[in-house]
Amino acid sequence: MEGTLLHTVTFPEFVDLVRKSFVYNNQMAVPMTRQLFIYEPIGKGNGNTKRFDEVDVQTFGRRKREGEKAKKASTGIGYNVTMTKKRIATEIDITQEMRDENRHSEVGSLITNLGHFCPQRIELDGTHLLTFCNATAYTDMDGDSNNIAVGDGGALVQTAHPLKFSTGTWSNRVTGDPVFGQAGLELAEQLATTNILSNFGEKRVMRFNKIVTGEDPNTTNAVKRVLQSTADVDQANSGVLNVNQNKYELVVLPYLNTTATGDPDSTKRKWWFLMAVGQGTNGWQAYYGEWEAPHMKSVSLDENGANHDYSADVWTFGTRAGYGHRAATGRGCIGSLPTTS
């Protein structure tokens, strides 16, 4: 219930004469998004925003003929994004009567253990950069608009990203949005070899190492078959080599196919991404900025680590965090967004 107050009136099951056992439903999602982002710790006194700029330089040295001056390389500041801090909090209150009369202290301890609230919200928000990758903004569960456009002003995954210092464009959306399979993977790999460009329109090379999906079993099983089969998945001959074996790692995000409030969204259950992550700025330049790591509220007026309402004899347990997610570019993130129902 919202605004939980552990009170003998609202929770009589904890104090009545009936002996019972409680089953605590706490099957939270295992946080998985952290590995996809570049971690950026931000100390106190550094404001509530942080800007990330692309820096580009031309690629190739040019011939210097005898007596001629050397060619000057072109450099430039590309696109940029600004991350804004989001601060979140959750609290639970418990009356003195509940503290004194509760027959099931282990249940009260579980309810007042707030350790999951902030990490789960951070996981949801980080995942939603991919969940809403075909949009430039979305409205979250708090009713706030979140700007998730990449530096060029477009969506994270789209067919025509403009270049800052060239008239060309590049794409990181798989043609036709196929469901995952050998053919779809090869289309994504083709984009990885032809559409990773600098802002001058010159080829860049990234090491793609992850395939990211939601929990749709048809999709995750298809990935496992393609990556782990001991033979080519499209061949009947068991002696044919599977060139994809151990080539990528599967990352399953429990909140990928969800709405802004974290409810299931079947229309996105077959979405998948080929990504280059865990390589700093040599991979996908998406950042998780942490102003305030998840923690229990430190201000306490009693020996039990809780804020104490002296007149009401109510203890308040609280948790806080301050953070942000932002992708500077779509390079290193190739998506296929099949339409389902």
PyMOL commands that set and color helices and strands:
alter all, ss='L'
color gray80, all
select helices_A, chain A and resi 12-14+33-36+96-101+105-112+117-131+182-194+217-228+266-268+280-282
alter helices_A, ss='H'
color red, helices_A
select strands_A, chain A and resi 5-6+38-41+49-57+75-84+86-95+137-139+145-147+161-162+169-170+210-213+249-252+272-275+286-296+307-309+314-327+333-336
alter strands_A, ss='S'
color yellow, strands_A
deselect
rebuild
show_as cartoon
